[in-house]
Amino acid sequence: MGLIISASIKKEDIEKLTEDQLIKGKTATFIPLSIFVDDKNDNYGNNVSVQLSQSQEDREAKKTKTYLGNGKVVFSKGDIKTAKEIAANSDSSDDAF
């Protein structure tokens, strides 16, 4: 089961991000992204949207989302499970042994 998404983000949009929008790690700086897959295409044949992730406070305050790019699902096989569902299945299979 899997999914392949092809997406594009403009370099200029990445360069506009401010330091407070980034996550500083020990060895690297990360851009927190939210990727949305829709069940219908837009006018350009895209069904994927890439946005800067929002904190819970930003969502509750109804702050404007920062749109970064778009794309499309280019491969899909089977049902897609969430990371939480996969972890739950892994835990339960360990218990069986």
C-alpha positions as CSV (number, residue, x, y, z in Angstrom):
1,M,0.0,0.0,0.0
2,G,1.4,3.3,-0.9
3,L,1.1,6.7,-2.5
4,I,3.5,8.8,-4.5
5,I,2.9,12.6,-4.8
6,S,4.7,14.8,-7.2
7,A,4.6,18.5,-6.0
8,S,6.4,21.8,-6.6
9,I,7.2,24.7,-4.4
10,K,8.6,27.9,-5.7
11,K,12.1,28.8,-4.4
12,E,11.0,32.4,-3.9
13,D,8.2,31.3,-1.5
14,I,10.7,29.3,0.5
15,E,13.1,32.3,0.7
16,K,10.2,34.5,2.0
17,L,9.8,32.3,5.1
18,T,10.8,34.0,8.4
19,E,12.9,32.4,11.1
20,D,9.9,32.0,13.4
21,Q,8.2,29.8,10.8
22,L,11.1,27.3,10.8
23,I,12.1,24.5,13.2
24,K,15.7,24.6,14.4
25,G,17.1,21.2,15.0
26,K,20.5,20.2,16.4
27,T,22.1,19.8,12.9
28,A,19.6,21.3,10.5
29,T,16.7,23.7,10.0
30,F,13.3,22.2,8.9
31,I,10.3,23.7,7.2
32,P,7.1,22.3,8.7
33,L,4.7,21.3,5.9
34,S,1.1,20.1,5.7
35,I,0.3,18.3,2.5
36,F,-3.4,17.9,1.6
37,V,-4.7,15.4,-0.9
38,D,-8.2,16.2,-2.3
39,D,-10.6,13.7,-4.0
40,K,-11.1,16.0,-7.0
41,N,-8.7,17.9,-9.3
42,D,-8.5,21.7,-9.6
43,N,-8.6,23.5,-13.0
44,Y,-5.0,22.5,-13.7
45,G,-5.3,18.8,-12.9
46,N,-3.8,19.1,-9.4
47,N,-5.2,17.4,-6.3
48,V,-2.4,18.1,-3.8
49,S,-1.8,21.3,-1.9
50,V,1.3,22.1,0.1
51,Q,1.1,24.6,2.9
52,L,3.2,25.7,5.8
53,S,2.0,23.9,8.9
54,Q,0.0,25.9,11.5
55,S,0.2,25.6,15.2
56,Q,-3.0,24.9,17.1
57,E,-3.0,28.5,18.3
58,D,-2.8,29.7,14.7
59,R,-5.7,27.4,13.6
60,E,-7.8,28.5,16.6
61,A,-7.1,32.2,15.8
62,K,-8.1,31.5,12.1
63,K,-4.8,32.9,10.8
64,T,-4.4,32.8,7.1
65,K,-2.6,29.7,5.7
66,T,0.7,30.1,3.9
67,Y,0.2,28.3,0.6
68,L,3.5,27.0,-0.8
69,G,2.7,24.9,-3.8
70,N,0.7,22.2,-5.5
71,G,1.0,18.8,-7.1
72,K,-0.8,15.6,-7.9
73,V,-1.0,12.0,-6.8
74,V,0.9,10.1,-9.5
75,F,0.6,6.6,-7.9
76,S,-1.7,5.0,-5.5
77,K,-2.0,1.4,-4.4
78,G,-4.4,0.1,-1.8
79,D,-5.8,1.8,1.2
80,I,-3.5,4.4,2.8
81,K,-3.2,4.2,6.6
82,T,-2.2,7.0,9.0
83,A,1.1,6.7,10.9
84,K,-0.9,6.2,14.1
85,E,-2.8,3.3,12.6
86,I,0.4,1.7,11.4
87,A,2.0,2.1,14.8
88,A,-1.1,0.6,16.5
89,N,-0.9,-2.4,14.2
90,S,2.8,-2.9,14.9
91,D,2.2,-2.8,18.6
92,S,-0.5,-5.3,18.5
93,S,1.5,-7.7,16.2
94,D,4.3,-7.6,18.8
95,D,1.9,-8.7,21.5
96,A,1.0,-11.8,19.4
97,F,4.5,-13.3,19.9
